[in-house]
Amino acid sequence: MNKKVKPSILAGFMELLPREQLIFNDILSKIIKVYEQNGFMPMDTPVIEKEEVLLAKAGGETEKQIYRFNKGNTPLALRFDLTVPLARFVAQYMGELTFPFKRYQIGKVYRGEKSQKSRYREFYQCDLDIIGNKELSIGNDALLISTITSVFNEIGLKGFKFLLSNRKIISGLLEELDIKEKADVFRVIDRYDKVGKDRFLQLLYNVVGEEKANVINEIISFKGTNKELISKLKNIDIENETFKAGICEIEEMILYLELFKICEEYYKIDLKIIRGLDYYTGSVFETVLEGYEKYGSICSGGRYNNLAQYYTDKNLPGVGISIGLTRLFSILKEIGFIDNYECILVTDVLIVPIGDTINYCSKVWKLLQDNGIKSEIYFEEGKLKKKLSYANTLNIKNVIIIGEDECSKGKIIYKNMVSGAQETIELEDLLLKFQNEKVMLK
């Protein structure tokens, strides 16, 4: 006898049982619905790219996490996000695209990072990006926030909040303080919530010294409403143009959010949001679930001035945001959101043959299918109780029972699995029956 292999998957990969997969798919369909409703066009790119394309800008930890291999003499790599393939795509097909180019892409990406709770090596990203040709209005930054707000509302998610900032504000501040180690300071600020205030200050002291670190800490710790924070920033005695531009941009984005009727409870300015990736140049945003901040951001993004600089000399500014759906789903399971999610049904009606009635059952099944009612036939032998148990287990709310008597008289037995009510009706009245009880077909 052959030795059996223990069934298992690699750490850092997600598999779902059917009910959870149905919910995952339902959430995904709602994301696509809202994305397209807001004018974003679908796009897809290969999971495998040329290594030279994916590594054009990669470095540091990102480069270490990329899955790479050779096919013959060609070095290849699995995509680690959807932004780099987007940059290649726009540069490659620029003459055939209409700008601003509003695209969404949903697909799996791969990162060989250390596996930990709610972080995966294979995961779905649901990206939105708007790419301009030479220029791009700040209104687009606000449109992304508005669209994701609609997504979360469509899903039924409560208590989410966008944390907004603009890297130009901190960048201009560092220029004013004559600090050359910008990237080092950004990395320290990006770790604020992970290390805590005391450790953050110590790390910042090590980079820029105590006096300048205290100035930076004071400004990024500003409290108040969005308008109060903007007012405080404007009143700082700093003439740096980058600093001023950052304030103007975040103020303009807030104005657009107000025009789009996005409730202020959904967003607030937080100058500690900096985003670790160095291609962000302006607006940056992260999204947290209030009360569950320990899980980190469930959606993030920002503005980049030159998306495709490694592939073309054309100036293509853009802004993007992404929902890490695998990670988000894991968090929603953890906090109990999935347990209370309205059950998704694959089958509206189960047809149960009793005796030699399969020909008549097939006729009933075809009638339902042709009228858009999701139905299936239970082909297996067994007692009626077993067949009804199958329907209950899969949450099928309607059962049609057909015995030889019903078959000969052109009738069916309809059973409502919620109320338990059962009645015999003419086959020709079946569709009318479901129209009257359409609430059951969900």
C-alpha positions in Angstrom: 0.0 0.0 0.0 1.3 3.5 -0.9 2.1 5.8 2.0 -0.6 8.4 2.3 0.4 12.1 2.1 -1.1 14.3 4.8 -3.4 16.8 3.1 -2.2 20.3 3.9 -1.3 23.7 2.3 1.7 26.0 2.8 1.7 28.5 5.6 0.6 31.9 4.4 -2.0 30.7 2.0 -5.8 30.9 2.4 -8.5 28.3 1.6 -12.1 28.7 2.5 -15.0 26.2 3.0 -17.9 26.6 0.6 -20.1 28.9 2.8 -17.2 31.3 3.4 -16.2 31.2 -0.3 -19.7 32.2 -1.2 -19.5 35.2 1.1 -16.0 36.0 -0.2 -17.4 35.9 -3.8 -20.4 38.1 -2.8 -18.1 40.7 -1.3 -16.0 40.6 -4.4 -19.0 41.0 -6.6 -20.1 44.1 -4.6 -16.6 45.6 -4.9 -16.7 45.2 -8.7 -20.2 46.6 -8.9 -19.2 49.8 -7.1 -15.9 50.1 -9.0 -17.7 50.0 -12.3 -20.5 52.3 -11.0 -17.9 54.9 -10.5 -16.5 54.7 -14.0 -13.5 52.4 -13.5 -12.7 50.0 -16.3 -11.5 46.4 -15.8 -7.9 45.4 -16.5 -5.9 42.3 -16.1 -2.2 41.5 -16.4 -0.2 38.2 -16.2 0.6 36.7 -12.8 4.1 36.1 -14.2 6.2 39.0 -15.5 9.7 39.4 -16.8 12.0 39.8 -13.8 13.6 42.9 -15.3 10.1 44.6 -15.4 9.1 43.8 -11.8 12.6 44.6 -10.4 12.9 47.9 -12.2 12.1 49.8 -9.0 12.1 47.1 -6.4 14.6 47.1 -3.6 15.1 46.4 0.0 12.5 44.2 1.7 10.3 44.1 -1.4 13.0 42.6 -3.6 13.7 39.9 -0.9 10.0 38.9 -0.9 9.7 38.3 -4.7 9.2 34.8 -5.9 11.7 34.3 -8.8 12.5 31.5 -11.1 13.9 30.8 -14.6 12.2 29.2 -17.6 15.0 28.3 -20.0 17.2 31.4 -20.2 14.4 33.8 -19.2 14.4 35.2 -15.6 10.7 35.4 -14.4 8.9 36.6 -11.3 5.5 36.4 -9.7 3.9 39.9 -9.4 4.1 41.2 -5.8 1.5 44.0 -6.3 -0.7 45.3 -9.1 0.9 48.7 -9.3 4.1 47.8 -11.1 2.3 45.8 -13.7 0.0 48.8 -14.2 3.0 51.0 -14.8 4.3 48.6 -17.4 0.8 48.3 -19.0 0.3 52.1 -19.3 3.8 52.6 -20.7 3.3 49.8 -23.2 -0.2 50.7 -24.4 -0.2 54.5 -23.8 -1.1 55.3 -27.4 -4.3 53.2 -27.1 -5.5 54.5 -23.8 -7.7 57.5 -23.0 -6.5 59.7 -20.1 -7.3 60.1 -17.4 -7.2 56.3 -17.4 -9.4 55.0 -14.7 -8.8 51.3 -14.1 -9.6 48.6 -11.6 -7.8 45.3 -11.3 -8.5 42.4 -9.0 -6.1 39.5 -8.7 -3.7 37.5 -6.7 -0.3 38.7 -5.8 2.6 36.9 -4.1 5.1 38.0 -1.4 7.4 35.6 0.3 7.3 37.5 3.6 7.1 35.9 7.0 3.8 34.3 7.5 1.7 35.8 10.4 -1.9 36.2 11.4 -4.0 38.1 8.8 -0.9 38.5 6.5 -0.5 36.1 3.6 2.0 35.1 0.9 -0.7 34.8 -1.7 -3.6 37.3 -1.5 -6.2 39.2 -3.5 -5.7 42.9 -4.1 -8.6 45.0 -5.4 -6.9 48.0 -6.9 -8.2 51.3 -8.2 -6.0 53.7 -10.0 -6.4 56.9 -12.0 -3.5 57.8 -14.3 -3.2 61.3 -15.9 -1.1 62.5 -18.8 1.2 65.2 -17.5 -1.4 66.4 -14.9 -4.1 65.0 -12.6 -6.6 66.9 -10.4 -6.7 66.3 -6.7 -10.4 65.6 -7.2 -9.3 62.1 -8.3 -7.7 61.5 -4.9 -11.1 62.3 -3.2 -12.9 60.1 -5.8 -11.0 57.1 -4.6 -11.9 57.7 -1.0 -15.6 58.2 -2.1 -15.6 55.0 -4.1 -14.1 52.9 -1.3 -16.6 54.4 1.2 -19.4 53.2 -1.1 -17.8 49.8 -1.3 -17.7 49.4 2.5 -21.3 50.7 2.8 -22.4 48.2 0.1 -20.7 45.4 2.1 -22.4 46.6 5.3 -19.1 47.3 7.0 -19.4 49.8 9.9 -16.9 51.8 11.9 -14.2 52.3 9.2 -12.2 55.5 9.0 -9.8 56.8 6.4 -6.7 58.4 7.9 -5.5 61.1 5.5 -2.2 62.9 5.1 0.1 64.4 2.4 3.8 63.5 2.2 4.6 67.0 1.0 3.8 68.4 4.4 6.4 66.3 6.2 8.8 66.5 3.2 8.6 70.3 3.3 9.0 70.4 7.0 12.2 68.3 6.7 13.5 70.7 4.1 12.8 73.6 6.4 14.7 71.9 9.2 17.6 71.1 6.8 17.2 67.4 7.3 18.8 65.4 4.5 17.8 61.9 5.7 14.2 62.1 4.5 13.8 58.4 3.7 15.1 57.5 7.2 12.6 59.9 8.8 9.7 58.6 6.8 10.5 55.0 7.8 10.6 56.0 11.5 7.3 57.9 11.2 5.7 54.9 9.4 6.5 52.7 12.4 4.9 55.1 15.0 1.9 52.9 15.7 3.9 49.7 15.8 6.6 50.9 18.3 4.7 53.5 20.4 5.5 57.1 21.2 8.6 56.6 23.5 10.3 54.2 21.1 9.4 56.4 18.1 11.0 59.5 19.7 14.2 57.5 20.5 14.4 56.3 17.0 13.8 59.8 15.7 16.5 61.3 18.0 19.0 58.8 16.6 18.3 60.1 13.0 17.9 63.9 13.4 18.8 64.8 16.9 16.6 65.7 19.9 15.7 69.3 19.0 14.5 68.6 15.4 12.9 65.3 16.5 10.7 67.3 19.0 9.6 69.7 16.3 8.6 66.9 14.0 6.8 65.0 16.8 4.9 68.2 17.9 3.5 68.7 14.3 2.6 65.1 13.5 0.8 64.9 16.9 -1.6 67.8 16.2 -5.1 67.1 17.4 -8.5 68.5 16.4 -11.0 68.5 13.6 -9.9 68.4 10.0 -10.4 72.2 9.7 -8.6 72.9 13.0 -5.6 70.8 11.9 -5.4 72.6 8.5 -5.6 75.9 10.4 -2.8 74.9 12.7 -0.6 73.9 9.8 -1.3 77.2 8.0 -0.3 79.1 11.1 3.2 77.5 11.4 5.9 79.9 10.4 7.3 77.9 7.5 7.7 79.4 4.1 8.8 76.2 2.4 6.8 75.8 -0.9 6.6 72.0 -0.7 5.1 72.3 2.8 2.5 74.9 1.6 1.6 72.8 -1.4 0.9 69.8 0.8 -1.4 71.8 3.0 -3.2 73.2 -0.1 -3.6 69.7 -1.5 -5.1 68.1 1.6 -7.4 71.1 2.1 -8.6 70.7 -1.5 -9.1 67.0 -1.1 -11.3 67.6 2.0 -13.3 70.1 0.0 -14.0 67.5 -2.7 -15.0 65.0 -0.1 -17.5 67.5 1.2 -18.8 68.0 -2.3 -19.2 64.3 -2.7 -21.3 64.2 0.5 -18.9 61.9 2.4 -19.6 62.2 6.1 -16.7 63.5 8.1 -17.1 60.5 10.5 -15.5 58.5 7.7 -12.2 60.4 7.5 -9.8 62.4 9.5 -6.3 64.0 8.9 -3.5 62.1 10.6 0.0 63.4 9.8 1.6 60.2 11.1 0.3 58.5 8.0 3.3 58.4 5.7 3.2 55.0 3.8 6.4 53.1 3.7 6.7 52.8 -0.1 8.9 55.6 -1.4 7.0 56.1 -4.7 4.3 58.1 -2.9 4.7 61.8 -3.5 1.5 63.5 -2.2 -1.7 62.3 -0.8 -1.5 59.2 1.3 -4.3 57.3 3.1 -4.9 54.2 5.3 -8.1 52.8 6.6 -8.7 51.3 10.0 -11.7 49.7 11.7 -12.4 51.7 14.9 -12.0 49.5 17.9 -9.9 47.0 15.9 -6.9 49.2 15.1 -4.6 46.4 16.2 -5.2 44.7 12.9 -3.7 47.7 11.0 -4.9 49.1 7.7 -7.5 47.3 5.7 -7.2 49.6 2.7 -4.4 52.0 1.7 -2.9 54.1 -1.1 -1.8 57.4 -2.3 -0.5 59.8 -5.0 2.6 59.2 -7.1 4.0 61.8 -9.5 5.5 59.6 -12.1 4.0 56.1 -12.3 6.0 54.7 -15.3 9.4 56.5 -15.0 11.3 53.2 -15.3 9.5 52.3 -18.6 9.0 55.6 -20.4 10.0 59.3 -20.4 6.4 60.4 -20.4 5.1 62.1 -17.3 2.2 60.0 -16.0 1.0 61.1 -12.5 -1.4 58.8 -10.8 -3.3 58.1 -7.6 -4.3 54.6 -6.4 -5.9 52.7 -3.5 -6.2 49.0 -2.8 -8.3 46.7 -0.7 -6.3 43.7 0.4 -9.3 41.4 0.2 -7.7 38.2 1.6 -6.4 40.2 4.6 -9.7 42.1 5.0 -11.7 38.8 4.9 -9.5 37.2 7.5 -10.0 40.2 9.8 -13.8 40.2 9.2 -13.8 36.5 10.2 -11.8 37.3 13.3 -14.2 40.1 14.5 -17.4 38.1 13.8 -18.6 40.1 10.8 -18.7 37.0 8.6 -20.8 35.0 11.2 -23.6 37.6 10.8 -23.3 38.0 7.0 -26.6 37.4 5.3 -26.4 33.9 4.0 -25.7 33.6 0.2 -27.7 30.9 -1.6 -26.4 28.8 -4.5 -29.7 27.0 -5.0 -33.2 28.5 -4.7 -35.1 25.2 -5.2 -34.3 21.6 -4.6 -36.3 19.1 -6.7 -36.7 15.7 -5.0 -37.8 12.8 -7.2 -39.7 10.0 -5.4 -39.9 6.8 -7.5 -39.5 6.7 -11.3 -40.2 10.4 -12.0 -36.8 11.7 -13.3 -38.3 12.7 -16.7 -41.0 14.8 -15.1 -38.5 16.3 -12.6 -36.2 17.3 -15.5 -39.1 19.1 -17.2 -39.7 21.0 -13.9 -36.0 21.8 -13.5 -35.8 23.1 -17.1 -38.9 25.4 -16.5 -37.2 26.9 -13.4 -33.8 27.3 -15.1 -35.4 29.0 -18.2 -37.0 31.5 -15.8 -33.8 32.3 -13.9 -34.6 30.4 -10.8 -31.5 28.6 -9.4 -32.5 24.9 -9.0 -31.0 21.5 -8.8 -32.3 17.9 -8.7 -31.4 15.5 -5.9 -30.4 12.3 -7.8 -29.3 10.1 -5.0 -31.4 7.3 -3.5 -32.6 7.5 0.1 -35.4 8.3 2.4 -37.3 11.6 2.1 -36.0 12.7 5.5 -32.4 12.5 4.2 -33.2 14.5 1.2 -34.9 17.3 3.2 -31.9 17.3 5.5 -29.7 18.0 2.5 -31.8 21.0 1.7 -31.7 22.3 5.3 -27.9 21.8 5.6 -27.4 24.0 2.5 -30.0 26.5 3.5 -32.2 25.8 0.5 -35.5 27.4 1.4 -37.8 25.8 -1.3 -38.2 22.1 -2.0 -40.3 20.5 -4.8 -41.3 16.9 -4.1 -42.5 14.8 -7.1 -43.9 11.4 -6.7 -45.5 9.2 -9.3 -49.0 10.4 -8.4 -47.9 14.1 -9.0 -46.2 13.1 -12.2 -49.3 11.4 -13.6 -51.5 14.4 -12.7 -49.2 17.2 -13.8 -48.7 18.5 -10.3 -45.9 19.1 -7.8 -45.7 19.2 -4.0 -44.2 22.5 -2.9 -42.6 22.7 0.6 -41.5 25.9 2.3 -38.5 24.8 4.4 -38.7 28.0 6.6 -42.3 27.7 7.7 -42.7 24.0 7.1 -45.9 24.6 5.1 -46.5 22.1 2.3 -49.1 22.1 -0.5 -49.9 20.4 -3.8 -50.2 22.7 -6.8 -50.6 22.5 -10.6 -47.3 22.7 -12.5 -48.6 25.6 -14.5 -49.1 27.6 -11.2 -45.5 27.0 -10.1 -43.9 30.2 -11.5 -46.8 32.3 -10.1 -46.2 30.6 -6.7 -42.5 31.8 -6.7 -43.5 35.3 -7.9 -45.8 35.5 -4.8 -43.0 34.2 -2.5 -40.1 35.9 -4.2 -38.8 36.9 -0.8 -37.7 33.3 -0.5 -35.5 33.5 -3.6 -32.5 35.3 -2.2 
